Amino acid sequence: MRAAAGALPLIPRGDTVPNHTRSVEDLAIDRSNLAAYCAVTGLRYGDTVPLTYPFALTFPTVMGLITGFDFPFSAMGAVHVENRITAHRPIAVTDTVSARVHAENLREHRKGLLVDVLTDVSVGNEPAWHQVTTFLHQQRTSLSDEPKPEPP
């Protein structure tokens, strides 16, 4: 509901990323949820979580950030364009993790505005997993009339 409320035209939006970090502490791995995730994705269920599982685990925290009225655009209609994941260490199914989420790097693109949402997961004080998720909000910008870049 909150994601939809942010799409209302009369709700003012900021023109910068929020200057805060959302965190969740002592997040246990729910083995039945992990097993269902592995069954749906075809990934292996084992002693450690698959590389992409922390994305699903931390998604409610990410949504909490991007549905805030201080986020520069509404979550509704935002396009998830890229994910870059770095695993610093395996995360065991028995681990309890903490996550920190913040936004940065708001920039223009010829199709609209891009913003990076960074998620860091740790086990105790040890960094375990890092992700940069890039979202696109389609709108006209000063780059909109530039020619499409040549494919690589």
N, C-alpha and C positions, 0 to 999 in steps of 0.2 A: 504494500500500500504506500509506504514511504517513497519508494522509487517512482511510483506513478505521481505522487503529490509534487515531486520535484520537477515534473514536466509541465506543470501549470504555467501559463505565460505570465501571470501576474506575480509569480514568486521571483524576487530579485536574486540574482546570482552574482558571486564575486568574479573578479577578473584575475585572481591569483589562486594558487593551490592553498588548501588549508594549512595553517602553520601549527599543526599538531600531529601527534602519532597516536594511533589506536593500538591498544595492546590487549592481549589475553594471556593470562598466566595459568600454569598447571593444567594444561589441556591434555587429557588422556586420550590415547588411541583407542577408539571403540572397535574391538575386533570384529563384531558382527557387521558394522558399517564398512569396515575395510574389506571384509570378505565379499560383501555385496558389490562394492566398488570394483574389486578385482574380477568378479563374475561378469559385470556389465562391460568392463573395458577389455577383458581378455588378458589382463596382466596377472602375473604370478603372485599368489598369496604365499608368504613365507615368514621368516623371522624378522625381516625388515620391510618397511613400507615401499611401494613403488615410487619412483622419482616424482611422478605427478600427483601423488596422493596429498601431500601438504597443500597443494592448491585447493583441493576440495575441502580439506580440513579447515583452512583459514578463510575460505570464501565468505562466510558470514561477517568476519571482521573487515574484509575488503568492502563488502556491501555497506557496512556501517559507515565507512569513510566516504564512499562515493555517493551515498544517498543523502549526505548532509547538505543543508542549504548553503553552507560555505564552500561547497565544491563548485568549480567554475562552470559545470554544465550538468544537466540531468542524467541520471543513470539510464533512464528510459531512452532508448534509441541510440545509446552509445555503442560503438562497434569495437569489439575486442580484436585488435589487429595483430598483436604479437606477444609472445611469452619467451622470456629468456630465463632459464633455470640453471643454478649452480648448486651442486651438492657438495658440501664441505665434509660430510661424514654420513654414514648410513643412519637412519632413524629406525630403531628397533620397535616392534609392535608393543613392547613392554615399556617404552620410554614415555615420559610425560614431557610435553614441550611447552614453550612459550612462543608467542608470535608478536611481532611489531609491524605495523602497516602505516606507511605515509605516502604522500604524493609529492612529485617534483617534476621539473622539466616541462612545464606548460609551454607549448610552442605552436606556431602556425604551420599548417600544411596546406597544399593547394586544395585539398578536399575539406578542410576545416581546422579544428584544434586537436592536437595530440597532447596527452598527459601520461606520464609514467606513474604507476602505483607499485611501490617497492614493498615486498614482504620478506621479513627475516624471521626464520624459525631457529630456535636454539634448544638444546638439551642441557639443562642446568645453565652454566655460564659459557657453554661451548657452542659456537655457531655451527648449525647443521645444514641449513638450506636457505637459499636466497633466490628470489624471483623478481623480475621486472616485467610487469604486465602493461602494455601500451593500449590505451583506449583512444578512439577517434570520435569526436563530436562533429557531425557534418554541418557545415555552415560556410558562408562566403568569408574569405580572408583576403589580405593583401596579396596572397600568393595564388588566388583562385584562377587568375587569367594566364598564369604561366603555362607553357607547353608541357605536355606529359613527358616525363623522362624516358629515355630509351631503355628498353629492357637490357639486363646484363648479359 
